[in-house]
Structures are given as C-alpha cells and as structure tokens.
Amino acid sequence: MHVGILPGEYIPNKRRMLSVPYFGAKYASYFGLFIYMGIDEIYNEVYILGTKNNVSVITNELASVDDILHMNEGVYCVNVSAFDTCISLPAQFHYMLLKKRYNALVKAVRHIKNQISV
Amino acid sequence: MKLIYTCYGGSHSSVTAAAIHLGYLPRRGLPAYEQFRAVPFYDEMDEDQLGRWVFMGTDEFNNDIYICGVKGNKDLAINAVYSYLNISGMAVDRIIMVDALITLHPLTSIGGYVSRRLRWVKLGRPLSIMGIMRTYTRFVELVDKVKEYEKKFGSN
C-alpha cells in the first residue's frame, strides 16, 4: 500500500491481494532479511522485515548499527504486527482477516507517510 | 572491525567472553568471584536494552569489542544486521558476530532468570557466576578461536 501496489481508497479483491509479492509467505529463511518492496512518492525505499516476536530487539540492533558505523541511513522501523496473525495460515485466510482490518491499515500507512514527510 | 559477542540476555555469557577477550578476566586459571563482580555490565542488561550493542573496549588488534543480547533468535539478529549492511552498501566484513551462548551452563540460565527477570539479584548473580565458572575453560577456548581469526583476517 505504501508504494502503491495496493489501493488506499477501496478494499482490493482477493486476486489482487494474493498477487502482491510475498503476501502470505512466511518462510523461515526470510526472517531477518530486508526484502525490497519499492520506492514511495518521496523517494524513500520501502522494505519488509520479518522479526518473529522480536521487534524491539531488532529495532535496537539496527539503531546501534546505524549509530556505531555512522551510517546515517535514517532507517524508520514501523511495527505492523497488530495487523498480522501470530500463526501460520494459508494466504486465503490472511486475505479474509486483512479485509476486515484494511481501513485501519490504510489509516496507519497514511499516518506513517505524514510522519516521514515532515 | 567491530566484534560483537551475542547471547540471550547480554548479561552473562557475552560479557564473560568479551571480558576474557579484553583481559578483564584471566585466560589462565579460574577467576575469583570478586573478579566477576568487577567486570563492567556483568548481570546488568535490562530487557528494554536487548539488541543494543554495548561497547566493552578495544583489543590488541585495534578492534572494537561489543556485547549484545538477542534473546533466543541469534540467526534472526545476525541476518538483520548483515541484510541491513547489504542494502546500505556497507562492507559486511567490518562486523563479526560471535555466539557466546554455546557455553551456557544450567546454573547460569537459572541465575540469570532469577536475577534479571525476577530481580532477585542477591541470589541470581552468585548462581550465574557459579555456572560461568564451571564452563570457564570453554569461554577461553571460544575467545582463543576468535583471536586466531583476528590474527589471520581481522586486524585494523
């Protein structure tokens, strides 16, 4: 949604949602890897990152790397676990659950965009 | 180069390995209880600090030594760091992450839990030190291996 693959104005249909890259994929080998999703309208690179239940540990770690190596990358971590399920389900079930929470997700993405554009 | 010793809570195993590495604890013989107490950051890391790299000192190869608590997901933590360096175009060989948890003794686990989670430091800390002392030679072996690697590849 942030990079425009999904619409912010209406709930996309099942086919469109399931065609989003990596949607519903929870492979152990992806955990901890930054996966590139695209660039937003103000040229921020957007990635996804699976952190299991360790969002704060990984966020602290990335902040340390940024600080100690003087990278100044301006990494901005957004925890969207609240919109996800903690158990592994088929992609169709994820679609059903996400459909119910889609408007809240739209609001969350708008909020993040407002924050990073300031 | 930055060398990071990792363990579950960043309070015992990683601190001990880093302390041996930097000479705060001896490589020969068993240190006294009071020597453990004097090691900076021993049994002090709080839950909200997990993931942060804490600087312990600079070794004889001019490499910076850090400790870090990563809970039970060391692979996740290591992947995240290297992946982040990768997308930022940084050289990944500037960072070496060493798992110090391989030498964990049950007494250290229990002592760590009692001290850090239950906040019963007077009981937990001595237990954790007793556990560390029982596996001390394995920490020394781990540090020796790391130093061998540094000699070959990692001096600044």
Chai-1 contact restraints between the chains, C-beta under 6 A:
chainA,res_idxA,chainB,res_idxB,connection_type,confidence,min_distance_angstrom,max_distance_angstrom,comment,restraint_id
A,F31,B,L76,contact,1.0,0.0,6.0,A-B,restraint_1
A,G32,B,L76,contact,1.0,0.0,6.0,A-B,restraint_2
A,G32,B,N79,contact,1.0,0.0,6.0,A-B,restraint_3
A,G32,B,A80,contact,1.0,0.0,6.0,A-B,restraint_4
A,L33,B,N79,contact,1.0,0.0,6.0,A-B,restraint_5
A,L33,B,S83,contact,1.0,0.0,6.0,A-B,restraint_6
A,F34,B,S83,contact,1.0,0.0,6.0,A-B,restraint_7
A,F34,B,I87,contact,1.0,0.0,6.0,A-B,restraint_8
A,N54,B,K71,contact,1.0,0.0,6.0,A-B,restraint_9
A,N54,B,N73,contact,1.0,0.0,6.0,A-B,restraint_10
A,V57,B,L50,contact,1.0,0.0,6.0,A-B,restraint_11
A,V57,B,G51,contact,1.0,0.0,6.0,A-B,restraint_12
A,V57,B,K71,contact,1.0,0.0,6.0,A-B,restraint_13
A,I58,B,A80,contact,1.0,0.0,6.0,A-B,restraint_14
A,N60,B,G51,contact,1.0,0.0,6.0,A-B,restraint_15
A,N60,B,R52,contact,1.0,0.0,6.0,A-B,restraint_16
A,E61,B,G51,contact,1.0,0.0,6.0,A-B,restraint_17
A,E61,B,A77,contact,1.0,0.0,6.0,A-B,restraint_18
A,L62,B,Y84,contact,1.0,0.0,6.0,A-B,restraint_19
A,S64,B,R52,contact,1.0,0.0,6.0,A-B,restraint_20
A,S64,B,W53,contact,1.0,0.0,6.0,A-B,restraint_21
A,V65,B,V81,contact,1.0,0.0,6.0,A-B,restraint_22
A,V65,B,Y84,contact,1.0,0.0,6.0,A-B,restraint_23
A,I68,B,W53,contact,1.0,0.0,6.0,A-B,restraint_24
A,M71,B,S88,contact,1.0,0.0,6.0,A-B,restraint_25
A,E73,B,S88,contact,1.0,0.0,6.0,A-B,restraint_26
